[in-house]
Amino acid sequence: MTTAPAHILLADDHAVLRAGLRLLLTGQEGLLVIAEAATGLETLRLAEKLQPDLILLDVSMPALGGLETLPLLRKVAPATRILILTMHDDPQYLRQALQSGAVGYVLKKAADTELLSAVRAVLRGEVYIHPSITRVLLDDLLPAAGDSGPANQWESLTEREQTVLRQVALGYTSAEIAEQFNLSAKTVETYRARGMEKLALRSRAALVRFALRRGLISADVCSD
């Protein structure tokens, strides 16, 4: 039985960018761009009418910006997942976006592969944050996940689980990790899930917080 593709709404005031995004996404299995919007008001109208699975939302749009549109979208399309795609790497934008209901934040300068990884991550129910601005989450967006528990919490992981989780915290995808260590992507996902469960962490952002607080990675590396 064939699974229906995820329906995507593109919201950006630049027609050339929307065309590029449509071309990129249309060629991917399981993804289907069903509409485009150039303003916040148009985004709201289409979201309410179409109830897409995902909206790629720009921050800067005429009349009603993306960040102003976000809380309204949560009301008219509560099941829709919203991924911010923007040129702004200002932590204030990130904070406001997540607090208003976005589940991802990607910079427009990101490579095509990163955007696709972000799209698939949020469609799986995950939160995706561009690696260069992940560290702004450390103090005030998320609870101190992973701060409690025994001192040997990390040591309870196998060597392979530790290796995989370090790479995940640094922003590598499962496919990239699999290639690095000559593993299958499914095996990497198994190590990742098992390690996250042992650490009682539920998201990559929580894993990054855990790793930074314990000196497993550095903030400088995370922000590159």
PASEBA-1860 file (N, C-alpha, C; in nm, 3 decimals):
! residues 224
1> MTTAPAHI> 0.085/-0.120/0.000/0.000/0.000/0.000/0.088/0.125/0.000 ~ 0.064/0.216/-0.093/0.146/0.337/-0.106/0.105/0.441/-0.004 ~ 0.202/0.498/0.066/0.174/0.603/0.164/0.157/0.736/0.094 ~ 0.055/0.810/0.133/0.030/0.941/0.073/0.145/1.036/0.105 ~ 0.186/1.119/0.010/0.295/1.213/0.037/0.254/1.321/0.135 ~ 0.352/1.377/0.204/0.328/1.488/0.296/0.299/1.614/0.214 ~ 0.191/1.683/0.247/0.153/1.804/0.175/0.222/1.926/0.236 ~ 0.285/2.005/0.149/0.367/2.117/0.195/0.318/2.248/0.134
9> LLADDHAV> 0.311/2.351/0.217/0.279/2.487/0.174/0.405/2.572/0.186 ~ 0.442/2.639/0.077/0.559/2.727/0.077/0.513/2.871/0.100 ~ 0.569/2.938/0.201/0.530/3.075/0.232/0.654/3.164/0.234 ~ 0.671/3.239/0.126/0.786/3.330/0.113/0.750/3.434/0.008 ~ 0.794/3.557/0.030/0.755/3.662/-0.064/0.843/3.669/-0.188 ~ 0.945/3.583/-0.197/1.032/3.582/-0.315/0.993/3.466/-0.407 ~ 0.940/3.500/-0.524/0.892/3.398/-0.617/1.004/3.307/-0.664 ~ 1.124/3.363/-0.683/1.237/3.282/-0.730/1.275/3.176/-0.627
17> LRAGLRLL> 1.275/3.217/-0.499/1.307/3.121/-0.393/1.200/3.012/-0.385 ~ 1.074/3.053/-0.395/0.967/2.953/-0.390/0.981/2.853/-0.505 ~ 1.019/2.903/-0.622/1.035/2.814/-0.737/1.148/2.715/-0.712 ~ 1.257/2.764/-0.650/1.369/2.675/-0.620/1.332/2.570/-0.516 ~ 1.255/2.612/-0.416/1.211/2.518/-0.313/1.117/2.414/-0.371 ~ 1.027/2.459/-0.456/0.934/2.364/-0.519/1.010/2.261/-0.601 ~ 1.109/2.306/-0.675/1.189/2.215/-0.757/1.263/2.116/-0.670 ~ 1.321/2.164/-0.560/1.396/2.077/-0.469/1.305/1.972/-0.405
25> LTGQEGLL> 1.191/2.015/-0.355/1.103/1.926/-0.280/1.025/1.830/-0.371 ~ 0.990/1.878/-0.490/0.911/1.796/-0.581/0.986/1.670/-0.622 ~ 1.118/1.677/-0.625/1.196/1.562/-0.666/1.218/1.459/-0.557 ~ 1.161/1.483/-0.438/1.184/1.394/-0.324/1.063/1.303/-0.300 ~ 1.092/1.176/-0.278/0.986/1.081/-0.252/0.913/1.116/-0.122 ~ 0.781/1.111/-0.126/0.701/1.134/-0.007/0.672/1.279/0.024 ~ 0.714/1.371/-0.063/0.691/1.514/-0.041/0.615/1.572/-0.160 ~ 0.517/1.659/-0.132/0.438/1.719/-0.239/0.404/1.864/-0.202
33> VIAEAATG> 0.450/1.959/-0.282/0.415/2.099/-0.263/0.277/2.122/-0.321 ~ 0.182/2.163/-0.239/0.044/2.177/-0.286/0.002/2.322/-0.307 ~ 0.081/2.418/-0.252/0.043/2.558/-0.269/0.158/2.648/-0.230 ~ 0.148/2.775/-0.274/0.248/2.877/-0.239/0.176/3.003/-0.192 ~ 0.242/3.074/-0.101/0.188/3.200/-0.051/0.299/3.303/-0.046 ~ 0.264/3.430/-0.073/0.364/3.537/-0.074/0.349/3.633/0.043 ~ 0.241/3.621/0.119/0.217/3.708/0.234/0.167/3.625/0.352 ~ 0.173/3.686/0.469/0.124/3.618/0.587/-0.025/3.591/0.580
41> LETLRLAE> -0.102/3.689/0.530/-0.247/3.672/0.520/-0.283/3.561/0.423 ~ -0.212/3.553/0.312/-0.236/3.447/0.215/-0.200/3.311/0.275 ~ -0.093/3.308/0.354/-0.053/3.184/0.421/-0.163/3.135/0.514 ~ -0.222/3.227/0.591/-0.330/3.190/0.681/-0.450/3.135/0.606 ~ -0.485/3.200/0.497/-0.601/3.157/0.419/-0.581/3.016/0.362 ~ -0.465/2.993/0.304/-0.436/2.864/0.244/-0.420/2.754/0.349 ~ -0.358/2.790/0.461/-0.340/2.691/0.568/-0.475/2.645/0.622 ~ -0.566/2.739/0.642/-0.698/2.703/0.694/-0.775/2.618/0.594
49> KLQPDLIL> -0.762/2.651/0.466/-0.835/2.579/0.362/-0.778/2.440/0.335 ~ -0.643/2.430/0.328/-0.578/2.307/0.282/-0.531/2.216/0.396 ~ -0.508/2.271/0.515/-0.457/2.194/0.629/-0.336/2.108/0.589 ~ -0.229/2.173/0.543/-0.111/2.098/0.499/-0.040/2.030/0.616 ~ 0.042/1.933/0.584/0.120/1.865/0.687/0.233/1.953/0.738 ~ 0.286/2.037/0.647/0.403/2.121/0.680/0.395/2.254/0.607 ~ 0.436/2.360/0.677/0.451/2.491/0.615/0.596/2.534/0.629 ~ 0.658/2.567/0.516/0.790/2.631/0.517/0.763/2.780/0.520
57> LDVSMPAL> 0.795/2.845/0.632/0.752/2.982/0.657/0.868/3.079/0.669 ~ 0.866/3.183/0.587/0.968/3.287/0.595/0.933/3.383/0.708 ~ 1.035/3.444/0.767/1.012/3.541/0.874/0.968/3.675/0.818 ~ 1.034/3.721/0.712/1.008/3.855/0.658/0.914/3.847/0.538 ~ 0.787/3.884/0.560/0.689/3.890/0.453/0.608/4.017/0.469 ~ 0.555/4.071/0.359/0.480/4.196/0.367/0.347/4.181/0.441 ~ 0.303/4.291/0.496/0.174/4.302/0.564/0.175/4.230/0.699 ~ 0.197/4.102/0.698/0.199/4.024/0.820/0.319/3.929/0.814
65> GGLETLPL> 0.420/3.955/0.899/0.543/3.875/0.896/0.521/3.734/0.947 ~ 0.621/3.650/0.923/0.611/3.511/0.963/0.592/3.491/1.112 ~ 0.664/3.567/1.194/0.654/3.550/1.338/0.518/3.597/1.391 ~ 0.458/3.695/1.325/0.324/3.739/1.362/0.218/3.639/1.313 ~ 0.249/3.574/1.203/0.156/3.477/1.144/0.152/3.347/1.224 ~ 0.265/3.312/1.284/0.279/3.183/1.351/0.168/3.150/1.451 ~ 0.143/3.232/1.552/0.039/3.196/1.649/-0.099/3.185/1.587 ~ -0.122/3.262/1.481/-0.251/3.255/1.412/-0.263/3.123/1.336
73> LRKVAPAT> -0.151/3.077/1.279/-0.151/2.949/1.210/-0.181/2.835/1.306 ~ -0.131/2.844/1.429/-0.156/2.739/1.527/-0.305/2.725/1.556 ~ -0.380/2.834/1.538/-0.524/2.830/1.562/-0.602/2.775/1.444 ~ -0.563/2.816/1.322/-0.641/2.774/1.205/-0.597/2.639/1.150 ~ -0.473/2.598/1.182/-0.423/2.469/1.134/-0.340/2.405/1.245 ~ -0.403/2.363/1.353/-0.329/2.316/1.471/-0.245/2.191/1.449 ~ -0.280/2.109/1.350/-0.204/1.986/1.326/-0.086/2.007/1.231 ~ -0.080/2.123/1.169/0.026/2.152/1.073/0.157/2.184/1.146
81> RILILTMH> 0.265/2.125/1.098/0.397/2.152/1.155/0.460/2.266/1.076 ~ 0.526/2.358/1.147/0.578/2.479/1.085/0.730/2.484/1.098 ~ 0.796/2.493/0.985/0.941/2.501/0.979/0.979/2.639/0.927 ~ 1.050/2.716/1.010/1.094/2.849/0.970/1.214/2.836/0.878 ~ 1.208/2.904/0.764/1.320/2.910/0.670/1.351/3.057/0.649 ~ 1.468/3.102/0.699/1.494/3.245/0.705/1.642/3.276/0.685 ~ 1.669/3.401/0.655/1.807/3.448/0.646/1.858/3.498/0.781 ~ 1.768/3.511/0.879/1.804/3.569/1.008/1.858/3.463/1.104
89> DDPQYLRQ> 1.979/3.486/1.155/2.036/3.395/1.255/2.034/3.458/1.394 ~ 1.948/3.558/1.413/1.934/3.626/1.542/1.865/3.533/1.642 ~ 1.928/3.507/1.758/1.866/3.419/1.858/1.727/3.464/1.901 ~ 1.701/3.595/1.896/1.569/3.643/1.937/1.460/3.591/1.844 ~ 1.491/3.584/1.714/1.395/3.528/1.619/1.370/3.381/1.650 ~ 1.478/3.309/1.679/1.466/3.166/1.711/1.379/3.146/1.834 ~ 1.405/3.222/1.940/1.327/3.210/2.063/1.178/3.236/2.036 ~ 1.152/3.344/1.966/1.012/3.380/1.941/0.943/3.276/1.855
97> ALQSGAVG> 1.016/3.223/1.755/0.958/3.124/1.665/0.919/2.997/1.741 ~ 1.009/2.948/1.826/0.980/2.825/1.900/0.871/2.846/2.004 ~ 0.874/2.962/2.067/0.773/2.991/2.168/0.634/3.007/2.106 ~ 0.631/3.045/1.977/0.503/3.065/1.907/0.452/2.939/1.839 ~ 0.530/2.832/1.844/0.480/2.706/1.791/0.554/2.645/1.674 ~ 0.662/2.708/1.627/0.742/2.646/1.520/0.813/2.522/1.575 ~ 0.837/2.425/1.488/0.907/2.304/1.530/1.042/2.290/1.460 ~ 1.082/2.393/1.388/1.212/2.389/1.322/1.254/2.528/1.278
105> YVLKKAAD> 1.386/2.546/1.264/1.441/2.676/1.226/1.566/2.651/1.143 ~ 1.558/2.685/1.015/1.669/2.661/0.922/1.704/2.791/0.850 ~ 1.833/2.814/0.833/1.878/2.933/0.762/1.877/2.909/0.611 ~ 1.844/3.014/0.536/1.838/3.001/0.391/1.973/2.970/0.329 ~ 2.080/3.002/0.400/2.213/2.972/0.348/2.247/2.824/0.359 ~ 2.163/2.747/0.426/2.189/2.605/0.445/2.188/2.533/0.311 ~ 2.265/2.425/0.304/2.269/2.345/0.183/2.136/2.274/0.162 ~ 2.110/2.234/0.038/1.986/2.164/0.007/1.967/2.041/0.093
113> TELLSAVR> 2.077/1.969/0.118/2.068/1.846/0.196/2.023/1.874/0.339 ~ 2.068/1.988/0.395/2.026/2.020/0.532/1.879/2.056/0.538 ~ 1.832/2.129/0.438/1.690/2.163/0.434/1.605/2.038/0.425 ~ 1.645/1.945/0.341/1.570/1.820/0.328/1.573/1.742/0.459 ~ 1.687/1.741/0.526/1.696/1.674/0.656/1.601/1.739/0.756 ~ 1.594/1.872/0.753/1.506/1.944/0.845/1.360/1.912/0.816 ~ 1.324/1.911/0.689/1.186/1.881/0.649/1.145/1.743/0.697 ~ 1.230/1.645/0.671/1.197/1.507/0.709/1.195/1.491/0.861
121> AVLRGEVY> 1.283/1.563/0.930/1.286/1.554/1.076/1.157/1.604/1.138 ~ 1.111/1.722/1.095/0.989/1.777/1.155/0.867/1.695/1.115 ~ 0.868/1.637/0.998/0.757/1.551/0.957/0.753/1.422/1.039 ~ 0.869/1.382/1.092/0.874/1.265/1.181/0.832/1.301/1.324 ~ 0.807/1.429/1.348/0.767/1.471/1.482/0.881/1.526/1.565 ~ 0.998/1.546/1.504/1.113/1.598/1.577/1.119/1.750/1.567 ~ 1.204/1.809/1.649/1.235/1.951/1.640/1.372/1.965/1.574 ~ 1.383/2.052/1.475/1.510/2.069/1.405/1.554/2.215/1.415
129> IHPSITRV> 1.676/2.235/1.465/1.734/2.369/1.477/1.866/2.370/1.401 ~ 1.887/2.475/1.322/2.013/2.489/1.250/2.129/2.480/1.349 ~ 2.228/2.394/1.323/2.337/2.371/1.421/2.407/2.497/1.469 ~ 2.419/2.598/1.384/2.496/2.717/1.423/2.428/2.799/1.531 ~ 2.298/2.778/1.554/2.229/2.855/1.657/2.167/2.766/1.765 ~ 2.206/2.641/1.767/2.151/2.548/1.867/2.182/2.593/2.010 ~ 2.299/2.651/2.031/2.340/2.681/2.169/2.255/2.787/2.237 ~ 2.175/2.864/2.161/2.089/2.963/2.227/1.978/2.896/2.305
137> LLDDLLPA> 1.957/2.767/2.283/1.855/2.695/2.357/1.899/2.657/2.497 ~ 2.026/2.665/2.523/2.080/2.601/2.643/2.025/2.657/2.774 ~ 1.998/2.785/2.779/1.964/2.845/2.906/1.816/2.869/2.930 ~ 1.740/2.901/2.823/1.605/2.949/2.855/1.492/2.890/2.773 ~ 1.519/2.799/2.680/1.409/2.745/2.601/1.363/2.609/2.648 ~ 1.456/2.529/2.695/1.422/2.392/2.731/1.454/2.364/2.877 ~ 1.381/2.272/2.938/1.416/2.232/3.073/1.550/2.165/3.074 ~ 1.610/2.158/3.187/1.745/2.102/3.197/1.742/1.951/3.183
145> AGDSGPAN> 1.700/1.905/3.065/1.691/1.762/3.039/1.828/1.698/3.051 ~ 1.834/1.586/3.117/1.960/1.514/3.129/2.047/1.564/3.243 ~ 2.003/1.665/3.318/2.086/1.717/3.427/2.077/1.629/3.552 ~ 1.968/1.553/3.563/1.953/1.469/3.680/2.002/1.329/3.650 ~ 2.001/1.244/3.753/2.040/1.105/3.731/2.179/1.080/3.784 ~ 2.223/0.955/3.781/2.353/0.917/3.835/2.468/0.977/3.757 ~ 2.582/0.991/3.826/2.700/1.052/3.765/2.753/0.969/3.649 ~ 2.724/0.839/3.651/2.776/0.753/3.546/2.676/0.732/3.433
153> QWESLTER> 2.583/0.828/3.418/2.478/0.819/3.316/2.537/0.797/3.176 ~ 2.635/0.880/3.142/2.698/0.868/3.010/2.774/0.737/2.998 ~ 2.839/0.697/3.106/2.920/0.576/3.103/2.835/0.450/3.087 ~ 2.704/0.462/3.111/2.617/0.346/3.095/2.593/0.311/2.949 ~ 2.629/0.405/2.859/2.613/0.381/2.716/2.728/0.296/2.663 ~ 2.701/0.222/2.558/2.809/0.149/2.492/2.896/0.248/2.415 ~ 3.014/0.206/2.378/3.105/0.293/2.304/3.042/0.341/2.174 ~ 2.972/0.251/2.104/2.910/0.289/1.977/2.796/0.388/1.999
161> EQTVLRQV> 2.718/0.369/2.106/2.611/0.464/2.136/2.667/0.601/2.166 ~ 2.777/0.606/2.241/2.841/0.734/2.271/2.889/0.802/2.143 ~ 2.952/0.726/2.055/3.005/0.781/1.930/2.893/0.840/1.846 ~ 2.784/0.766/1.832/2.671/0.811/1.750/2.609/0.937/1.810 ~ 2.589/0.939/1.940/2.525/1.054/2.004/2.612/1.179/1.997 ~ 2.743/1.162/2.006/2.832/1.279/1.989/2.812/1.339/1.851 ~ 2.807/1.255/1.748/2.792/1.304/1.612/2.656/1.368/1.591 ~ 2.553/1.310/1.651/2.419/1.369/1.642/2.418/1.507/1.706
169> ALGYTSAE> 2.482/1.520/1.823/2.487/1.648/1.892/2.561/1.754/1.810 ~ 2.657/1.709/1.731/2.733/1.802/1.646/2.659/1.840/1.519 ~ 2.542/1.779/1.496/2.459/1.819/1.383/2.462/1.727/1.264 ~ 2.530/1.613/1.274/2.536/1.519/1.162/2.406/1.439/1.152 ~ 2.364/1.410/1.030/2.245/1.329/1.008/2.280/1.182/1.023 ~ 2.178/1.098/1.033/2.200/0.953/1.044/2.274/0.900/0.921 ~ 2.239/0.952/0.804/2.305/0.907/0.682/2.453/0.943/0.682 ~ 2.484/1.063/0.730/2.623/1.106/0.735/2.703/1.024/0.836
177> IAEQFNLS> 2.642/0.995/0.950/2.710/0.914/1.051/2.732/0.773/0.999 ~ 2.632/0.720/0.932/2.644/0.585/0.875/2.761/0.577/0.778 ~ 2.776/0.681/0.697/2.887/0.683/0.600/3.021/0.695/0.670 ~ 3.027/0.776/0.775/3.152/0.797/0.849/3.203/0.668/0.913 ~ 3.111/0.586/0.966/3.152/0.470/1.044/3.117/0.337/0.977 ~ 3.084/0.346/0.848/3.056/0.226/0.770/2.945/0.142/0.833 ~ 2.836/0.210/0.867/2.719/0.144/0.924/2.598/0.171/0.835 ~ 2.492/0.099/0.856/2.368/0.131/0.786/2.296/0.242/0.863
185> AKTVETYR> 2.216/0.321/0.791/2.141/0.429/0.856/2.047/0.373/0.962 ~ 1.991/0.255/0.937/1.901/0.192/1.034/1.975/0.157/1.163 ~ 2.098/0.109/1.148/2.179/0.075/1.266/2.209/0.201/1.346 ~ 2.243/0.309/1.277/2.270/0.436/1.345/2.146/0.482/1.421 ~ 2.029/0.472/1.359/1.905/0.512/1.426/1.880/0.428/1.551 ~ 1.916/0.299/1.544/1.899/0.212/1.660/1.989/0.257/1.775 ~ 2.118/0.283/1.744/2.210/0.331/1.848/2.162/0.464/1.905 ~ 2.115/0.550/1.818/2.068/0.682/1.862/1.947/0.667/1.956
193> ARGMEKLA> 1.849/0.588/1.915/1.729/0.571/1.996/1.761/0.507/2.130 ~ 1.849/0.407/2.127/1.884/0.336/2.250/1.959/0.429/2.346 ~ 2.051/0.507/2.292/2.127/0.600/2.376/2.041/0.710/2.433 ~ 1.952/0.765/2.350/1.863/0.871/2.397/1.771/0.820/2.507 ~ 1.725/0.696/2.492/1.638/0.637/2.593/1.712/0.621/2.727 ~ 1.837/0.575/2.720/1.916/0.557/2.842/1.941/0.689/2.913 ~ 1.956/0.798/2.835/1.981/0.929/2.893/1.853/1.005/2.926 ~ 1.738/0.946/2.890/1.608/1.009/2.914/1.597/1.144/2.844
201> LRSRAALV> 1.648/1.150/2.719/1.643/1.271/2.638/1.545/1.249/2.523 ~ 1.471/1.354/2.487/1.366/1.337/2.387/1.388/1.415/2.258 ~ 1.494/1.492/2.249/1.517/1.571/2.127/1.666/1.595/2.109 ~ 1.704/1.633/1.988/1.844/1.663/1.961/1.889/1.785/2.042 ~ 1.799/1.884/2.056/1.836/2.003/2.134/1.867/1.967/2.279 ~ 1.789/1.875/2.336/1.816/1.830/2.472/1.948/1.754/2.479 ~ 1.978/1.678/2.375/2.105/1.606/2.369/2.222/1.703/2.364 ~ 2.209/1.809/2.284/2.315/1.910/2.275/2.338/1.974/2.411
209> RFALRRGL> 2.230/2.004/2.480/2.243/2.064/2.615/2.318/1.968/2.707 ~ 2.280/1.841/2.705/2.345/1.739/2.787/2.494/1.733/2.755 ~ 2.527/1.726/2.625/2.666/1.710/2.582/2.751/1.831/2.619 ~ 2.696/1.951/2.606/2.771/2.072/2.638/2.796/2.083/2.788 ~ 2.695/2.052/2.867/2.710/2.064/3.012/2.812/1.965/3.067 ~ 2.830/1.853/2.997/2.924/1.752/3.044/3.056/1.754/2.970 ~ 3.075/1.856/2.886/3.202/1.872/2.818/3.229/1.769/2.709 ~ 3.123/1.706/2.658/3.141/1.605/2.553/3.163/1.671/2.417
217> ISADVCSD> 3.109/1.791/2.400/3.135/1.875/2.283/3.150/2.017/2.334 ~ 3.201/2.104/2.249/3.219/2.243/2.290/3.121/2.333/2.218 ~ 3.085/2.444/2.281/2.995/2.540/2.220/3.052/2.597/2.092 ~ 3.186/2.614/2.087/3.250/2.666/1.967/3.230/2.574/1.848 ~ 3.242/2.444/1.872/3.221/2.346/1.764/3.076/2.349/1.721 ~ 2.984/2.361/1.819/2.841/2.362/1.788/2.799/2.482/1.705 ~ 2.872/2.591/1.717/2.832/2.713/1.649/2.902/2.733/1.517 ~ 2.987/2.640/1.475/3.056/2.657/1.348/2.962/2.647/1.232
END
